[in-house]
Amino acid sequence: MSPAPLASPDFNAADAFVWHVDPDRLQPVPDVSRVEMSLLVGINRARDTLLENTLQFARGLPANNALLWGARGMGKSSLVKAVHAAVRAQGLGLKIVELQREDLPSVGRLLNLLRESGERFLLFCDDLSFSHDDQHYKSLKAVLDGGIEGRPENVVFYATSNRRHLMPRDMIENERSSAISPSEAVEEKVSLSDRFGLWLGFHPCDQDEYLAMIRGYCDAHGVRIDDDTLRAEAIEWQATRGSRSGRVAWQYFTDLAGRKGVAI
């Protein structure tokens, strides 16, 4: 009565895939939504480290799983997608597979599919975090270095999160205060982020970086505006948003391009 096993995916169909369940399948993504790496401002150290790690992996050399954590809207997921494109541009065969946090319990089945392929895969989970009663984090340990099989040699895992330890701080503090053995209670929660070999921090940008982001978008897409007008409008835009980040810079640029009649 169980469904027949799914046929092996055609990994030649695309360079990017999204993992879905019910039924299990890898959906090809012919056109990935991404930003050019040269347009990512203020994250040079994280960019260089992640690119070098990914190049090592694509060349068949040892590489670490990576956790990109920190300020929202500062290009964490954009960097992962840009790095994948940069590696592909160097002629290296690397596929990217996006996995939703809600589908982590199925990750073992996904790894079995990827393990059987001769391709190399960047497994990507965006906005990874866990709530108080969330047990999905236990499934993630199999991707990192848990289990007797371990992570397949042809898979590396990159995740983005606003939290360094993936768990809410009050959850960790509550475990510490109420458990019989506080250190052991916290250990299981915090050990998950320790399994990432690379921790890359992203921090809020300053005003000069914010303006440089917008100027870069304008130059790349042919939107013409003088520096004084751009500065005044961009600062007013970020003031109304109450924050300054790469995401806010892109949102202002989108508005500007629309007003200038430029398609992006």
C-alpha positions as CSV (number, residue, x, y, z in Angstrom):
1,M,0.0,0.0,0.0
2,S,3.0,2.3,0.3
3,P,3.8,4.4,-2.8
4,A,6.4,3.1,-5.3
5,P,10.0,4.4,-4.8
6,L,10.6,7.7,-6.7
7,A,12.9,7.6,-9.7
8,S,16.3,9.0,-9.3
9,P,16.3,12.8,-9.9
10,D,17.8,14.1,-13.1
11,F,20.6,16.3,-11.8
12,N,21.4,17.5,-15.3
13,A,18.0,19.4,-15.4
14,A,19.4,22.4,-13.6
15,D,22.1,23.8,-11.3
16,A,19.7,24.5,-8.5
17,F,16.9,22.5,-6.9
18,V,14.3,22.8,-4.1
19,W,13.5,19.8,-1.9
20,H,9.8,19.1,-1.4
21,V,8.1,16.4,0.6
22,D,4.7,14.6,0.2
23,P,5.8,13.2,-2.1
24,D,9.6,13.5,-1.9
25,R,11.0,15.3,-5.0
26,L,13.7,17.6,-6.1
27,Q,12.2,20.4,-8.2
28,P,14.6,22.0,-10.6
29,V,15.0,25.8,-10.5
30,P,16.0,27.1,-13.9
31,D,16.5,30.7,-12.9
32,V,17.9,31.4,-9.4
33,S,17.0,34.8,-7.8
34,R,20.4,36.3,-6.8
35,V,22.5,39.4,-6.6
36,E,26.0,39.7,-8.2
37,M,28.7,39.2,-5.6
38,S,30.3,42.5,-6.6
39,L,27.2,44.3,-5.4
40,L,27.4,42.9,-1.9
41,V,29.0,45.7,0.2
42,G,30.4,45.6,3.7
43,I,30.8,41.8,4.0
44,N,34.2,41.3,2.4
45,R,35.7,39.0,5.1
46,A,32.6,36.7,5.2
47,R,32.5,36.8,1.4
48,D,36.2,35.8,0.9
49,T,36.0,33.1,3.6
50,L,32.8,31.5,2.3
51,L,34.0,31.6,-1.3
52,E,37.3,29.9,-0.4
53,N,35.6,27.2,1.6
54,T,33.1,26.6,-1.3
55,L,35.9,26.4,-3.9
56,Q,37.7,23.8,-1.8
57,F,34.6,21.7,-1.6
58,A,33.8,22.0,-5.3
59,R,37.4,20.9,-6.1
60,G,36.9,17.7,-4.0
61,L,38.9,19.0,-1.0
62,P,37.9,19.1,2.6
63,A,35.5,21.9,3.5
64,N,33.4,23.0,6.5
65,N,29.7,23.4,7.0
66,A,29.0,27.1,7.5
67,L,26.6,29.1,9.7
68,L,26.0,32.7,8.5
69,W,24.4,34.5,11.4
70,G,23.7,38.1,12.5
71,A,21.9,41.2,11.5
72,R,18.8,40.8,9.3
73,G,18.9,42.1,5.7
74,M,22.7,42.2,5.5
75,G,23.0,39.7,2.6
76,K,23.4,36.3,4.3
77,S,21.3,34.3,1.9
78,S,22.3,36.5,-1.0
79,L,26.0,35.7,-0.3
80,V,25.3,31.9,-0.4
81,K,23.6,32.2,-3.8
82,A,26.3,34.6,-5.1
83,V,29.1,32.3,-4.0
84,H,27.4,29.3,-5.8
85,A,27.2,31.4,-9.0
86,A,30.9,32.4,-8.7
87,V,32.0,28.8,-8.2
88,R,29.9,27.7,-11.3
89,A,31.5,30.6,-13.3
90,Q,34.9,29.0,-12.7
91,G,33.8,25.9,-14.5
92,L,33.3,23.8,-11.3
93,G,30.3,21.5,-11.1
94,L,28.4,22.4,-8.0
95,K,24.7,22.1,-7.4
96,I,22.7,24.0,-4.8
97,V,19.7,22.4,-3.1
98,E,17.4,24.5,-0.9
99,L,15.9,22.7,2.1
100,Q,13.1,24.4,4.2
101,R,13.4,24.3,8.0
102,E,10.0,22.6,8.2
103,D,11.3,19.7,6.1
104,L,14.3,18.9,8.2
105,P,12.8,15.6,9.4
106,S,13.1,14.3,5.8
107,V,16.7,15.3,5.5
108,G,17.9,11.7,5.8
109,R,16.0,10.7,2.7
110,L,17.4,13.7,0.9
111,L,20.9,12.8,1.9
112,N,20.5,9.3,0.6
113,L,19.5,10.7,-2.8
114,L,22.4,13.1,-2.9
115,R,24.9,10.4,-1.7
116,E,24.1,8.2,-4.6
117,S,24.9,10.9,-7.2
118,G,28.3,11.7,-8.6
119,E,27.6,15.5,-8.3
120,R,28.7,17.8,-5.5
121,F,26.0,19.6,-3.6
122,L,25.7,22.7,-1.5
123,L,22.7,22.0,0.8
124,F,21.2,25.4,1.8
125,C,18.7,26.2,4.6
126,D,17.6,29.8,4.9
127,D,16.5,31.5,8.1
128,L,17.3,28.5,10.3
129,S,16.1,28.8,13.9
130,F,14.2,26.8,16.5
131,S,11.5,27.6,19.0
132,H,10.9,26.4,22.5
133,D,9.1,23.1,21.6
134,D,10.8,22.5,18.2
135,Q,12.5,19.1,17.9
136,H,13.6,19.6,14.3
137,Y,17.1,20.5,15.4
138,K,17.7,16.8,16.2
139,S,17.2,15.9,12.5
140,L,19.8,18.5,11.6
141,K,22.5,16.8,13.5
142,A,22.5,14.0,10.8
143,V,23.4,16.6,8.2
144,L,26.3,18.0,10.1
145,D,28.4,15.2,11.7
146,G,26.0,13.0,13.6
147,G,25.1,9.3,12.9
148,I,27.2,6.4,11.9
149,E,26.9,7.3,8.2
150,G,27.8,11.0,8.8
151,R,27.5,13.7,6.2
152,P,28.0,12.4,2.6
153,E,31.4,13.3,1.2
154,N,29.7,15.1,-1.7
155,V,27.5,17.4,0.5
156,V,28.3,20.6,2.4
157,F,25.6,22.4,4.5
158,Y,25.2,26.2,4.7
159,A,22.6,27.8,6.9
160,T,21.6,31.4,7.6
161,S,20.1,32.6,10.9
162,N,19.6,35.7,12.9
163,R,20.7,33.8,16.0
164,R,24.2,32.6,16.7
165,H,23.1,29.5,18.6
166,L,19.9,28.9,16.6
167,M,17.9,28.8,19.8
168,P,16.1,31.7,21.6
169,R,18.2,33.2,24.4
170,D,15.4,32.9,26.9
171,M,15.0,29.2,26.0
172,I,18.7,28.6,26.9
173,E,18.5,30.6,30.1
174,N,15.3,28.8,31.1
175,E,17.0,25.4,30.6
176,R,19.9,26.6,32.7
177,S,17.8,27.8,35.6
178,S,15.2,25.0,35.8
179,A,17.2,21.8,34.9
180,I,18.7,19.4,37.5
181,S,22.0,19.6,35.6
182,P,22.0,23.0,34.0
183,S,25.1,22.6,31.9
184,E,23.9,19.3,30.4
185,A,20.5,20.8,29.5
186,V,22.1,23.7,27.7
187,E,24.7,21.6,26.1
188,E,22.3,19.8,23.7
189,K,20.8,23.1,22.5
190,V,24.1,25.0,22.0
191,S,26.0,22.0,20.6
192,L,24.1,22.3,17.4
193,S,25.8,25.5,16.3
194,D,29.1,24.1,17.4
195,R,28.9,21.5,14.7
196,F,29.3,24.2,12.0
197,G,33.0,24.6,11.2
198,L,32.6,28.2,10.0
199,W,30.7,30.9,11.9
200,L,30.4,34.0,9.8
201,G,29.0,37.1,11.5
202,F,27.0,39.8,9.8
203,H,26.7,43.2,11.4
204,P,24.6,46.3,10.7
205,C,26.1,48.5,8.0
206,D,27.1,52.2,8.5
207,Q,25.7,55.0,6.4
208,D,28.6,55.1,3.9
209,E,28.2,51.4,3.2
210,Y,24.4,51.8,2.9
211,L,24.8,54.6,0.3
212,A,27.5,52.6,-1.5
213,M,25.1,49.7,-1.9
214,I,22.5,51.9,-3.5
215,R,25.1,53.5,-5.8
216,G,26.3,50.1,-6.9
217,Y,22.7,49.0,-7.7
218,C,22.2,52.2,-9.7
219,D,25.4,51.8,-11.7
220,A,24.7,48.1,-12.4
221,H,21.2,48.7,-13.7
222,G,21.7,52.0,-15.4
223,V,19.7,54.2,-13.1
224,R,20.9,57.8,-13.3
225,I,20.7,60.0,-10.3
226,D,23.1,62.6,-8.8
227,D,24.8,61.9,-5.6
228,D,23.2,64.7,-3.6
229,T,19.6,63.6,-4.5
230,L,20.4,60.0,-3.9
231,R,21.9,60.8,-0.5
232,A,19.0,62.9,0.7
233,E,16.3,60.4,-0.6
234,A,18.2,57.3,0.7
235,I,18.7,58.7,4.2
236,E,15.0,59.8,4.4
237,W,14.0,56.3,3.3
238,Q,16.0,54.5,5.9
239,A,14.8,57.0,8.6
240,T,11.2,56.0,7.8
241,R,12.1,52.3,8.0
242,G,13.9,52.7,11.3
243,S,16.8,50.6,10.1
244,R,19.7,50.5,7.7
245,S,20.7,47.4,5.9
246,G,21.2,45.8,2.5
247,R,17.6,44.9,2.3
248,V,16.5,48.5,3.0
249,A,19.0,49.7,0.4
250,W,17.5,47.3,-2.2
251,Q,13.9,48.4,-1.3
252,Y,14.8,52.0,-1.8
253,F,16.6,51.2,-5.1
254,T,13.5,49.3,-6.3
255,D,11.3,52.3,-5.6
256,L,13.9,54.6,-7.4
257,A,14.1,52.4,-10.4
258,G,10.3,52.3,-10.7
259,R,10.1,56.1,-10.5
260,K,12.9,56.3,-13.2
261,G,11.1,53.8,-15.5
262,V,14.0,51.3,-15.4
263,A,13.3,47.6,-15.4
264,I,15.4,45.5,-13.0
